[in-house]
Amino acid sequence: MGRRAKARSSLDNELADLPAELRWREWMGRVEAVIFASREPVTREVLARVVGQGCHLDLIIDDIQAELRGRPYELVAVAGGWQHRTRKQFADVINTATGAGEPGSVLSQSETLILMCIAYYQPITRGELGRFFGKEISRDVIGHLRRLGFIGSGPRAPQPGAPYTYVTTKTFLAQFGFDTLRDLPDIEALEDAGLLSWQRRQA
């Protein structure tokens, strides 16, 4: 621990001896390298460790994204951080080459709808999910979504027996390309399409 802290403190973040343009390019390189090396979205706090006080991270990200235009991969904001992602138009190519499908391909249609319901109405209990869909939601389905890391336990519901509620996770945000839950599609549009209607189900 002490050795890592010492190595981090010895990094010259300010780069005061470099001309402004070269300093900016070095900061861009550092930020992109850290994001590229990480399997998880990298937060602003982590990136701030490798750049100087005068570095505007949002502008650095903008410049990196501009340089990646036309490449088969991009830098995107997901789950409260940034991550390199291949562009969606190459999904079929990647699937053909590696057999790795889209995140949703590991879910059945009913599991996808249940996950969508949890995302919009969290925290929500298994009983409430059952009333929403008009049938009991299997513990196996909930277990599958938990094993994939898409949902976790929320606060106990203020109901008799204090049942557990379920909420989505950062893994859910990252896998489906959302930065925050505010990036979910407009729920009114989904209700107009007949995909979600809490009020109608409750009635």
C-alpha positions in Angstrom: 0.0 0.0 0.0 2.8 2.4 1.0 4.8 1.6 -2.1 1.8 2.3 -4.4 1.1 5.6 -2.6 4.7 6.6 -3.0 4.7 5.7 -6.8 1.5 7.7 -7.2 2.9 10.8 -5.4 6.1 10.7 -7.5 4.1 11.2 -10.8 4.5 14.7 -12.2 0.9 15.7 -12.8 1.4 19.4 -13.4 4.0 19.0 -16.2 5.0 22.6 -15.8 8.2 22.2 -17.8 6.2 21.2 -21.0 4.7 23.7 -23.5 0.9 24.0 -23.1 0.1 21.9 -26.2 2.4 19.1 -25.2 1.1 19.1 -21.7 -2.4 18.8 -23.0 -1.5 15.9 -25.2 0.2 14.1 -22.3 -2.8 14.5 -20.2 -5.0 13.1 -23.0 -2.7 10.1 -23.3 -2.8 9.5 -19.6 -6.6 9.7 -19.3 -7.1 7.4 -22.3 -4.6 4.9 -21.1 -6.2 4.6 -17.7 -9.7 4.2 -19.3 -8.3 1.7 -21.8 -6.7 -0.4 -19.2 -9.7 -0.7 -17.0 -12.5 -3.3 -17.3 -14.9 -1.1 -15.4 -16.0 2.5 -16.1 -13.4 4.9 -14.7 -14.7 7.8 -12.5 -13.7 11.4 -12.5 -12.0 11.0 -9.1 -9.7 8.2 -10.5 -8.7 10.2 -13.6 -8.0 13.3 -11.5 -5.1 11.4 -9.9 -3.0 11.4 -13.2 -3.6 15.0 -14.4 -2.8 18.5 -13.1 -4.9 21.0 -11.3 -5.3 23.0 -14.4 -6.7 20.1 -16.4 -10.3 20.3 -17.4 -11.3 16.6 -17.6 -14.5 17.3 -19.6 -12.5 19.0 -22.3 -9.9 16.2 -22.3 -12.7 13.7 -22.8 -14.2 15.8 -25.6 -10.8 15.9 -27.4 -10.4 12.1 -27.1 -13.9 11.5 -28.4 -13.2 13.8 -31.3 -10.0 11.8 -32.2 -12.0 8.6 -32.1 -14.5 9.6 -34.6 -14.5 7.2 -37.5 -12.9 4.5 -35.4 -14.8 1.3 -34.6 -14.7 2.1 -30.9 -15.6 5.2 -28.9 -15.3 6.7 -25.4 -18.7 6.8 -23.7 -20.1 7.9 -20.3 -21.6 4.9 -18.5 -22.4 4.1 -14.8 -20.9 7.4 -13.5 -17.6 7.1 -15.4 -16.1 6.6 -18.8 -15.4 3.4 -20.8 -14.2 2.4 -24.2 -16.9 0.6 -26.2 -17.1 -0.8 -29.7 -19.6 1.0 -31.8 -23.1 -0.6 -32.1 -22.9 -1.0 -35.8 -20.1 -3.5 -35.4 -22.0 -5.8 -33.0 -22.8 -8.3 -35.8 -19.2 -8.4 -36.8 -18.0 -9.0 -33.2 -20.7 -11.6 -32.6 -19.7 -13.5 -35.8 -16.0 -13.4 -34.9 -16.2 -14.2 -31.2 -19.8 -15.4 -30.4 -20.2 -12.6 -27.9 -23.7 -11.1 -28.3 -25.3 -8.0 -27.0 -25.8 -7.7 -23.2 -29.5 -8.4 -23.6 -28.9 -11.7 -25.4 -28.3 -13.4 -22.1 -31.9 -12.6 -21.1 -35.2 -14.0 -22.2 -37.9 -11.6 -23.3 -39.7 -12.0 -20.0 -36.5 -11.5 -18.0 -35.8 -8.4 -20.0 -39.3 -7.0 -19.2 -38.9 -7.8 -15.5 -35.5 -6.0 -15.5 -37.0 -3.1 -17.3 -39.8 -2.9 -14.7 -37.2 -3.0 -11.8 -35.2 -0.2 -13.5 -38.2 2.1 -13.8 -40.0 1.4 -10.5 -37.2 0.6 -8.1 -37.1 -0.1 -5.3 -39.7 -2.8 -5.9 -40.6 -6.1 -4.2 -41.1 -9.5 -5.9 -44.7 -9.3 -4.9 -45.2 -5.9 -6.6 -43.5 -7.3 -9.7 -46.0 -10.2 -9.6 -49.0 -7.8 -9.4 -47.5 -5.8 -12.3 -47.3 -8.8 -14.6 -50.3 -10.6 -13.3 -48.4 -13.7 -12.2 -45.9 -14.8 -9.6 -42.3 -13.9 -10.5 -40.1 -16.9 -10.0 -37.2 -16.7 -7.5 -35.1 -18.3 -10.3 -35.6 -15.3 -12.5 -34.6 -12.9 -9.7 -31.6 -15.1 -9.0 -30.5 -15.1 -12.6 -30.7 -11.3 -12.7 -28.7 -11.1 -9.5 -26.0 -13.6 -10.8 -25.6 -11.4 -13.9 -25.0 -8.5 -11.6 -27.9 -6.5 -13.0 -29.9 -6.2 -9.8 -29.2 -6.1 -6.1 -31.1 -5.8 -2.8 -32.7 -2.5 -2.0 -34.2 -1.3 1.4 -36.8 -3.4 3.1 -40.3 -2.5 2.0 -42.6 -0.9 4.7 -45.1 -3.8 4.3 -46.0 -6.7 6.6 -43.0 -9.0 6.8 -40.7 -6.2 5.5 -39.9 -8.0 2.2 -36.7 -7.2 0.3 -36.9 -4.8 -2.6 -34.8 -4.9 -5.7 -32.8 -2.2 -7.5 -30.6 -2.1 -10.5 -26.8 -1.8 -10.2 -23.9 -0.1 -11.8 -23.3 -3.3 -13.8 -26.8 -2.8 -15.3 -25.9 0.8 -16.3 -22.6 -0.2 -17.8 -23.9 -3.2 -19.7 -26.8 -1.3 -21.3 -24.8 1.9 -21.9 -26.5 4.2 -19.5 -24.6 6.8 -17.5 -27.3 7.2 -14.9 -30.9 6.1 -14.6 -32.0 9.4 -16.0 -30.7 8.1 -19.3 -33.5 5.5 -19.5 -35.9 6.0 -22.4 -38.9 8.1 -21.6 -41.4 6.0 -19.7 -44.4 7.7 -21.2 -43.2 6.6 -24.6 -42.9 3.0 -23.4 -46.4 3.2 -21.9 -47.8 4.5 -25.1 -46.2 1.6 -26.9 -47.9 -0.8 -24.3 -44.6 -2.0 -22.9 -45.1 -0.5 -19.4 -48.2 0.7 -17.6 -48.0 0.5 -13.8 -51.3 2.4 -13.3 -53.2 0.1 -15.7 -51.8 -3.0 -14.0 -52.5 -1.7 -10.6 -56.1 -1.0 -11.6 
